[in-house]
Structures are given as structure tokens and as C-alpha cells.
Amino acid sequence: MCGEKLQRFLMAFVLLVAFYFMSIGSIVGVVLQFFVIGMILVWAITDFCPSIWFFNKFFGKCEKK
């Protein structure tokens, strides 16, 4: 699996966990959601995503079609 796809799966999993915590009334869900929002904003503003950079180093980049 390549880095970009792995990052998308990780983001979906973190959001799933955040929604679970929010459904049981825990503040952890809100914190996780704000973390994901912050990382997406960093990615949008700087065009640099630390998790994609990390995953590409260890799992390689996706092939271009």
C-alpha cells in the first residue's frame, strides 16, 4: 500500500474514533476532530502534510496513472 492511500485510511479511522468518543460524550472526540481539522488546514495552507511525508518515506509513493 502506498503512502497517500494509507494516510487517507488513517484519517478516516481517526475520524471514526473521534465520532465514537463524541457519541459517548467524551471530550476526546472533540480534541481528535480539532487535530484532524488543524492538520488539514496546515496541508491546505502550506501544501505540506506531515503524515503523507512520513508514510511516503516508509511505504513509498503511489504510482501515477
HUHU-V114530 format. One line per field, one symbol per residue. psi: psi as a letter, one per 20 degrees, with the letter a starting at -180 (. if undefined). burial: # if it has 9 or more other ideal C-beta (glycine too) atoms within 8 Angstrom, else .. A space follows every 50 residues. Layout:
psi = ???
burial = ???
This chain:
psi = qrggghhggggggghggghghhhjkqihggggghgggghhggghgikpoh hggghhhhirqqqq.
burial = .######..##..##.######......##.##.##..#..##.....#. ######..#......
